[in-house]
């Protein structure tokens, strides 16, 4: 349980609010219950540590407002878009007997005792927060998931979790998954061709080129033979013509 001190403020304009922030305070509003809304301010250094925790928006705080102690729960935080510093916080009074819907963070324990993770499995987190309906006087700070003894292929569902008394999930009617212990994903590289296969392909290609060259050379011979045949025919015609000439007396 965290204790905070707050004071009432009378600031109204943006200039007054900026001056308040410059002096190290965060303006806020307190609402809920039968009392009217109250403008408050909290010293930044007093809330900075719990403000950055995952469970801040689901933690019940003891607020001391000018000596008046009451239980509150943070409902919203606004941040400066440039500096990312908190500039406003909304608090709601916790009224006993009422129920509040909150997103409760999930915490995983005993990772080192999980057989599935020991052999290389991966914890695949589906939900880092679970929305629960909680009694105002019994709000859990976190949901504990014990990984001890879980093997690869285990699906951790909401029924696996032991919730506090009268705390129920807002999703009803189905046993939804919070996380799984999954098998490791291994990227398999494509197999490289063997050196002999590469060499064989290269030799085959060279052999094919050689065969084409030989075929080309052999194909050239008939062309040479054709020229030779034409020359031989011309010689035969010439000889026949000489024979036909009459002899001179």
C-alpha positions as CSV (number, residue, x, y, z in Angstrom):
1,X,0.0,0.0,0.0
2,X,1.4,3.5,-0.9
3,X,0.8,6.6,1.0
4,X,0.5,10.0,-0.7
5,X,0.1,13.5,0.6
6,X,-2.1,16.0,-1.4
7,X,-3.4,19.5,-1.0
8,X,-6.4,21.2,-2.3
9,X,-5.7,23.8,-5.0
10,X,-7.6,26.8,-6.2
11,X,-5.9,27.1,-9.6
12,X,-8.2,27.5,-12.6
13,X,-6.3,29.1,-15.5
14,X,-3.7,27.5,-17.7
15,X,-1.1,30.0,-16.5
16,X,-1.8,29.1,-12.8
17,X,-1.5,25.4,-13.7
18,X,1.8,25.9,-15.5
19,X,3.2,27.8,-12.5
20,X,2.1,24.9,-10.3
21,X,3.9,22.4,-12.5
22,X,7.0,24.6,-12.6
23,X,7.2,24.5,-8.8
24,X,7.3,20.7,-8.8
25,X,3.7,19.7,-8.4
26,X,1.2,17.8,-10.5
27,X,-2.4,19.0,-10.6
28,X,-5.1,16.4,-10.3
29,X,-8.8,15.8,-9.7
30,X,-10.5,13.6,-7.1
31,X,-13.9,12.3,-7.8
32,X,-16.3,9.4,-7.0
33,X,-18.5,8.6,-4.0
34,X,-21.0,11.0,-2.4
35,X,-18.5,13.9,-2.0
36,X,-18.1,16.5,-4.7
37,X,-15.1,16.6,-7.0
38,X,-12.0,18.2,-5.5
39,X,-9.1,19.9,-7.2
40,X,-5.8,18.6,-5.7
41,X,-2.1,18.8,-6.3
42,X,0.6,16.3,-5.5
43,X,4.4,16.8,-5.2
44,X,6.0,15.1,-8.2
45,X,8.9,13.6,-6.3
46,X,6.5,11.8,-4.0
47,X,4.7,10.0,-6.7
48,X,7.4,9.6,-9.4
49,X,8.5,6.1,-8.3
50,X,5.1,4.5,-8.2
51,X,3.9,6.5,-11.3
52,X,6.3,4.5,-13.5
53,X,5.2,1.1,-12.3
54,X,3.0,-1.2,-14.4
55,X,0.5,-1.5,-11.6
56,X,0.0,2.2,-10.9
57,X,-3.4,2.4,-12.5
58,X,-4.6,-0.6,-10.5
59,X,-3.1,0.2,-7.1
60,X,-5.2,1.4,-4.1
61,X,-3.4,4.3,-2.5
62,X,-3.8,5.9,0.9
63,X,-4.3,9.6,0.2
64,X,-3.8,12.2,2.9
65,X,-5.7,15.2,1.7
66,X,-5.0,18.1,4.2
67,X,-5.2,15.6,7.1
68,X,-8.3,13.8,5.8
69,X,-7.3,10.2,4.9
70,X,-9.1,8.2,2.3
71,X,-8.4,5.4,-0.1
72,X,-8.2,6.2,-3.8
73,X,-7.2,4.6,-7.1
74,X,-5.5,6.4,-10.0
75,X,-7.7,6.3,-13.1
76,X,-5.8,8.3,-15.7
77,X,-2.5,10.1,-16.2
78,X,-1.8,12.8,-18.9
79,X,1.7,13.5,-20.2
80,X,3.4,16.3,-21.9
81,X,3.8,15.3,-25.6
82,X,7.3,16.8,-25.7
83,X,8.9,16.2,-22.3
84,X,6.8,13.1,-21.5
85,X,6.4,14.5,-18.0
86,X,3.1,13.9,-16.1
87,X,0.9,17.0,-16.2
88,X,-2.4,15.8,-14.7
89,X,-3.7,12.8,-12.7
90,X,-7.3,11.7,-12.0
91,X,-8.0,9.8,-8.8
92,X,-11.2,8.0,-7.8
93,X,-12.4,7.5,-4.3
94,X,-12.7,3.8,-3.3
95,X,-16.1,3.2,-1.8
96,X,-16.4,-0.1,0.1
97,X,-19.1,-2.4,-1.3
98,X,-18.7,-1.3,-4.9
99,X,-17.0,-3.1,-7.7
100,X,-14.4,-1.5,-10.0
101,X,-13.3,-2.7,-13.5
102,X,-9.6,-2.5,-13.8
103,X,-6.8,-3.8,-16.1
104,X,-4.5,-5.8,-13.8
105,X,-0.9,-6.5,-15.0
106,X,0.2,-10.2,-15.4
107,X,3.5,-11.3,-13.7
108,X,5.2,-14.6,-14.7
109,X,7.3,-16.3,-12.0
110,X,9.6,-19.4,-11.8
111,X,10.9,-19.1,-15.4
112,X,14.0,-21.1,-14.4
113,X,11.9,-24.0,-13.2
114,X,9.9,-24.3,-16.4
115,X,11.0,-27.5,-18.4
116,X,9.7,-26.1,-21.6
117,X,11.8,-23.0,-21.4
118,X,14.9,-25.0,-20.3
119,X,14.9,-27.0,-23.5
120,X,14.7,-23.8,-25.7
121,X,11.0,-23.1,-25.7
122,X,9.6,-19.6,-25.9
123,X,7.1,-17.9,-23.6
124,X,4.6,-16.3,-25.9
125,X,2.7,-13.7,-24.0
126,X,-0.8,-13.1,-25.4
127,X,-2.1,-10.7,-22.7
128,X,0.2,-8.5,-20.5
129,X,-2.9,-7.2,-18.6
130,X,-6.3,-8.8,-17.9
131,X,-9.5,-6.8,-17.3
132,X,-11.1,-7.8,-14.0
133,X,-14.1,-6.8,-12.0
134,X,-12.9,-6.3,-8.4
135,X,-14.5,-5.4,-5.1
136,X,-13.2,-2.0,-4.0
137,X,-11.7,-3.5,-0.9
138,X,-10.1,-6.5,-2.6
139,X,-8.2,-5.3,-5.7
140,X,-5.1,-7.4,-6.7
141,X,-2.0,-5.5,-7.7
142,X,-1.0,-8.1,-10.2
143,X,-2.0,-11.6,-11.6
144,X,0.6,-14.2,-10.8
145,X,1.3,-17.0,-13.4
146,X,3.5,-19.8,-12.1
147,X,5.5,-21.4,-14.9
148,X,7.0,-24.2,-12.7
149,X,6.7,-27.6,-14.4
150,X,5.1,-26.4,-17.6
151,X,6.2,-28.2,-20.8
152,X,6.4,-27.0,-24.5
153,X,2.9,-26.9,-25.9
154,X,1.2,-25.7,-22.7
155,X,-1.5,-23.1,-23.1
156,X,-2.0,-20.9,-20.0
157,X,-5.6,-19.9,-19.8
158,X,-7.5,-17.7,-17.4
159,X,-8.8,-20.9,-15.6
160,X,-5.2,-21.7,-14.8
161,X,-5.0,-18.6,-12.6
162,X,-6.2,-18.5,-9.0
163,X,-8.0,-15.1,-8.6
164,X,-8.8,-13.4,-5.3
165,X,-12.2,-13.9,-3.8
166,X,-15.1,-12.2,-5.7
167,X,-12.7,-11.1,-8.5
168,X,-13.9,-12.2,-11.9
169,X,-12.7,-11.5,-15.5
170,X,-14.9,-9.2,-17.5
171,X,-14.7,-11.7,-20.4
172,X,-17.2,-14.4,-19.5
173,X,-18.2,-17.5,-21.3
174,X,-14.8,-18.5,-22.7
175,X,-11.5,-19.7,-21.3
176,X,-9.2,-17.2,-23.0
177,X,-5.5,-17.6,-23.4
178,X,-3.0,-15.5,-21.4
179,X,0.3,-17.1,-22.7
180,X,1.7,-20.2,-24.2
181,X,5.0,-22.1,-23.9
182,X,5.8,-22.5,-27.6
183,X,8.4,-24.6,-29.4
184,X,11.5,-22.6,-30.6
185,X,11.3,-21.3,-34.2
186,X,14.3,-22.2,-36.3
187,X,15.0,-20.7,-39.7
188,X,16.4,-23.4,-41.9
189,X,18.9,-22.3,-44.6
190,X,18.4,-23.6,-48.1
191,X,20.8,-26.5,-48.9
192,X,23.8,-25.6,-51.0
193,X,24.5,-27.9,-54.1
194,X,27.4,-30.3,-53.7
195,X,30.7,-29.3,-55.4
196,X,30.6,-32.4,-57.6
197,X,27.1,-31.4,-58.9
198,X,28.4,-28.0,-59.8
199,X,31.4,-29.4,-61.5
200,X,29.3,-31.9,-63.4
201,X,27.0,-29.2,-64.6
202,X,29.9,-27.1,-65.7
203,X,31.6,-30.0,-67.5
204,X,28.3,-30.9,-69.1
205,X,27.9,-27.3,-70.4
206,X,31.4,-27.3,-71.7
207,X,30.8,-30.6,-73.4
208,X,27.7,-29.4,-75.0
209,X,29.5,-26.3,-76.4
210,X,32.3,-28.6,-77.7
211,X,29.7,-30.8,-79.4
212,X,28.2,-27.8,-81.1
213,X,31.6,-26.6,-82.3
214,X,32.3,-30.1,-83.8
215,X,28.9,-30.2,-85.4
216,X,29.5,-26.8,-86.9
217,X,32.9,-27.9,-88.2
218,X,31.6,-31.1,-89.7
219,X,28.7,-29.2,-91.2
220,X,31.1,-26.9,-93.0
221,X,32.7,-29.8,-95.0
222,X,29.7,-30.4,-97.3
223,X,29.8,-26.7,-98.3
224,X,33.5,-27.1,-99.3
225,X,32.6,-30.3,-101.2
226,X,29.8,-28.5,-103.1
227,X,32.2,-25.9,-104.3
228,X,34.6,-28.6,-105.4
229,X,31.8,-30.3,-107.3
230,X,30.8,-27.1,-109.1
231,X,34.4,-26.6,-110.3
232,X,34.6,-30.2,-111.5
233,X,31.5,-29.8,-113.5
234,X,32.8,-26.6,-115.2
235,X,36.0,-28.5,-116.2
236,X,34.0,-31.3,-117.7
237,X,32.0,-28.8,-119.9
238,X,35.1,-27.1,-121.1
239,X,36.6,-30.4,-122.1
240,X,33.4,-31.4,-124.0
241,X,33.4,-28.0,-125.9
242,X,37.0,-28.5,-127.0
243,X,36.2,-31.9,-128.4
244,X,33.3,-30.5,-130.5
245,X,35.5,-27.9,-132.3
246,X,36.2,-29.0,-136.0
247,X,39.8,-29.7,-136.8
248,X,41.5,-27.3,-139.2
249,X,42.9,-28.8,-142.3
